[in-house]
Amino acid sequence: MKAFYGDLRVGILGGGQLGRMLIQQAINYNVSIRVLDPDADAPCKNLCDDFTQGSLTDFETVYNFGKKQDLITIEIEKVNVDALEKLEQEGILIYPQPRVIRLIQDKGLQKEFFKQNDIPTAPFQLIENRATLKKSALKFPYIQKLRRDGYDGKGVHKVVSEADYSTAFDKPSIVEEWIDFEKEIAVIVARNDSGELKSFPVVEMEFNPEANLVEFLISPSTLPADIQLEAENLAAKIADQLKIVGLLAVEMFLTKDGKILINELAPRPHNSGHQSIEGNYVSQFEQHLRAIFDLPLGDTRCISNAVMINLLGEKGFEGLADYEGLNDILKMDGVYVHLYGKKFTKPFRKMGHVTIIDNDRQLAIEKARKVQETVKVKV
Amino acid sequence: MKAFYGDLRVGILGGGQLGRMLIQQAINYNVSIRVLDPDADAPCKNLCDDFTQGSLTDFETVYNFGKKQDLITIEIEKVNVDALEKLEQEGILIYPQPRVIRLIQDKGLQKEFFKQNDIPTAPFQLIENRATLKKSALKFPYIQKLRRDGYDGKGVHKVVSEADYSTAFDKPSIVEEWIDFEKEIAVIVARNDSGELKSFPVVEMEFNPEANLVEFLISPSTLPADIQLEAENLAAKIADQLKIVGLLAVEMFLTKDGKILINELAPRPHNSGHQSIEGNYVSQFEQHLRAIFDLPLGDTRCISNAVMINLLGEKGFEGLADYEGLNDILKMDGVYVHLYGKKFTKPFRKMGHVTIIDNDRQLAIEKARKVQETVKVKV
């Protein structure tokens, strides 16, 4: 491994904001990054050493891009895993490993993995299509999730009564019990090839109920220490069982009776770790690089209370993005703006995020609400 | 001013490590950066939207590059100011302003500016050449500094006795009294076009006696509060008198009898502010961007004790750079590596820096010494 030398050819599948923030960090390690993304205006385009426009799901495209790299990582799971497996057989390092991506791509396989490994998760059934959905024995309300290609709240359907059958997905899905949870929490864990493993402290998430996107994230959690420890241990257990190399984001529900249920996994940097750039001694992006280069993992402790909000495209606006109120929030101390280089906004598109740092947790939350009221992405 | 929109064309004169770290920060603000640098392998080359290889001191080259920008900034003073003045007259924003760059380019003009504005500085004389040096009335030992083009300790000659005349520079210079100082300190101050002005806390520097480069920087200073306040006020006074827009790094001597003397100025991000990336709420790079885009200036307070060391090319090694010991220092908590993307090392070349953060100042210093002993840039 020749990290630090600038002649290690590292490819990222996907050129969105996660790749962009990974590149910002990779600069410090002299890592030259090449990117494959279908969008000619991808956020990474002008920041990488070499940009290839092309499909992430097409075998030939991924294989041909991959052949030119020494190491490949991802910033999105929806990639052609067959091509990655072939590249892996040919000696190219692929982190996370193709078998891990394959498992996580399919929420059905994820759920079965949890079951086989005694990892607590909501009871579920696998179904083939809409017809089998109707025959499932679950009690209303329950949740249907597409096994593949769901993201950012898409591919999720709530079934409250028989009336919801007609709008259900007619594709392979999981159906799972509706969890009336107290909180959604997340732990990001990193594992390097030497087997070193480190969890970030638990964060708490608040979702935008309409878009089903993380809208508000608070770090660190103030849940009781035993619950936090359990969450961190669970995340570490999963990473260890998967033998993943890289980051693993583990989203969890905390039920009203204090149980933790694993919701889903992402084998990459994740929205629930953006606050780590300013809020923790090592950021999730640096940690991912350390993991895939088999470097010692960094110190995940929090520096300060941090609250992160996503800047989502305002409802009702579509077109060239205009950022209202940014000047105003820059007057506030401890406010960090991260824009993603996206030219066009549309409702709920992730256009950026803002992290608010304050030693006083309550003040950080209040500032975050102020930021949320002030900044609007319009046209 | 259309910061945040990605369609503001910002040009940097110079594509070295300062430009590189500026770009890392500019990514957060969607600012698209174009770079002019004579080196085809400049550290910024693959990170900017558009790279032009060309001379920074040639009128036509700078003018033609500049015509394509909306705003120009610098990461090195040795640029063609005539071209910048013409561009400024034609309506392009140039920050820092050409008149400020012209003044600071010439250590003689700098010294006269200090004198005219009652800014304490070491007594000096302006001389034309080696012959006038011999006639100067200063007592041995004294210092000869070239008026132009000195940097990183180059262009400085110590005159201890008549024997040193023969090796003195035969060019317009300043000669100034040898200051037997207690400490070298620095303050970076920022000023935006609205006139808002903010100083970073005082830092203390230790120089490599052989290379005359900053080797070891400690933030914040532990000097008495009144001395620190005086240093910050002096820096602010100079920035205000210059009406500079952007950063101004002010290097100072603290004499053994507790007086502050201004040594020299740099109108740009500076080596004495690198620790601000992790050590302060706002980094010097973000502050420079805020200043030139006339945004509210950020919070300059320290987050933690920080010690910065430059990674200089090891004496006796020249060629493709190899970084010894980096893996070892990454095992230590609070250690941040910044490599500059330079392929080739040579003795004392600035290849990167490392910042060490620790709430315990003494521990930070000890870790920094450990880092210094461990990391070697060889071939």
Interface residues (C-beta under 8 A of the other chain):
Chain A: F4 Y5 G6 R20 I23 Q24 I27 N28 Y29 N30 S32 N46 L47 C48 D49 Y281 R290 L295 P296 G298 D299 I303 S304 A321 D322 Y323 L326 N327 L330 K331 D333 G334 Y336 V337 H338 L339 Y340 G341 K343 I357
Chain B: F4 Y5 G6 R20 Q24 I27 N28 Y29 N30 S32 N46 L47 C48 D49 Y281 R290 L295 P296 G298 D299 I303 S304 A321 D322 Y323 L326 N327 L330 K331 D333 G334 Y336 V337 H338 L339 Y340 G341 K343 I357
